[in-house]
């Protein structure tokens, strides 16, 4: 019985160590509208001007990474992020209709 409790506790600790960290994102689109959102290792979401865009980040060890996304208004696009510190960075977003946005993430 003691082994089962120890195993259950160990499993609980291992699972909680894998908790997802959400990093905040904010910025301004080329039309002046404010955008905000988050990204994790599994997904990212940006919203602004009544539109929600989401995608799966291509996380790499490089300083610069490019991520594809789609929006609920039919647009698609890419976000190119540049890590400027261990806890944050900047991003440039290009939508399929030619509009753009500048973002910052983390701290």
C-alpha positions in Angstrom: 0.0 0.0 0.0 2.8 2.4 0.9 4.4 1.8 -2.6 1.1 2.7 -4.3 0.9 6.0 -2.3 4.5 6.8 -3.1 4.0 6.0 -6.8 0.8 8.1 -6.9 2.6 11.0 -5.3 5.6 10.8 -7.7 3.2 10.7 -10.6 1.4 13.8 -9.3 4.7 15.7 -9.0 5.8 14.7 -12.5 2.5 15.8 -14.0 2.4 19.1 -12.2 6.0 19.8 -13.4 4.7 19.6 -17.0 2.2 22.4 -16.4 1.8 24.7 -19.3 3.2 28.2 -19.0 1.3 30.9 -20.8 3.3 33.9 -22.0 1.4 37.2 -22.7 1.5 38.9 -26.1 0.4 42.5 -26.9 0.8 44.8 -29.8 -0.7 47.2 -32.4 -1.9 46.4 -35.9 -1.2 48.6 -38.9 -4.7 49.9 -38.7 -4.1 51.1 -35.1 -6.2 48.4 -33.4 -4.8 46.8 -30.2 -4.1 43.1 -30.2 -3.4 40.8 -27.3 -3.1 37.1 -26.6 -0.8 34.4 -25.3 1.4 31.6 -26.4 2.4 28.3 -24.9 4.5 25.5 -26.2 1.4 23.9 -27.7 -0.6 26.9 -29.1 -0.9 30.6 -29.5 -3.8 32.9 -29.8 -4.0 36.6 -30.8 -7.2 38.6 -30.8 -8.1 42.2 -31.7 -10.6 44.2 -33.7 -13.2 41.4 -33.2 -11.0 38.7 -34.7 -9.3 35.7 -33.1 -6.3 34.1 -34.7 -4.6 30.9 -33.5 -1.8 28.5 -34.5 0.8 26.1 -33.3 4.2 27.7 -32.5 7.3 26.3 -34.2 9.5 26.6 -31.1 13.1 26.2 -31.8 16.4 27.0 -30.1 17.1 29.8 -32.6 16.7 33.5 -31.7 14.2 33.9 -34.6 11.2 31.6 -35.3 8.4 31.8 -37.8 4.8 30.6 -36.9 1.8 30.1 -39.2 -1.7 30.9 -38.0 -5.3 31.2 -39.2 -8.1 33.6 -38.2 -11.8 33.2 -37.7 -12.4 35.9 -40.4 -10.7 33.7 -43.0 -7.3 35.4 -43.0 -4.1 33.5 -42.5 -0.6 34.7 -41.8 2.8 34.4 -40.3 4.3 35.7 -37.1 8.1 36.0 -36.9 9.3 36.2 -33.3 12.7 37.4 -32.2 13.8 36.5 -28.7 15.5 39.6 -27.1 15.9 38.1 -23.6 15.4 34.8 -21.8 11.9 35.9 -20.9 10.6 37.9 -23.8 10.9 39.3 -27.3 9.3 41.0 -30.2 7.2 39.9 -33.2 6.2 41.0 -36.6 2.9 39.7 -38.0 1.9 39.6 -41.6 -1.7 38.8 -42.5 -2.8 37.4 -45.9 -4.6 40.6 -46.7 -1.3 42.6 -46.5 -2.0 44.1 -43.0 0.7 43.8 -40.4 1.2 44.1 -36.6 4.1 44.6 -34.2 4.0 42.6 -31.0 5.9 42.2 -27.8 5.8 39.0 -25.7 6.9 38.1 -22.2 8.7 40.6 -20.0 
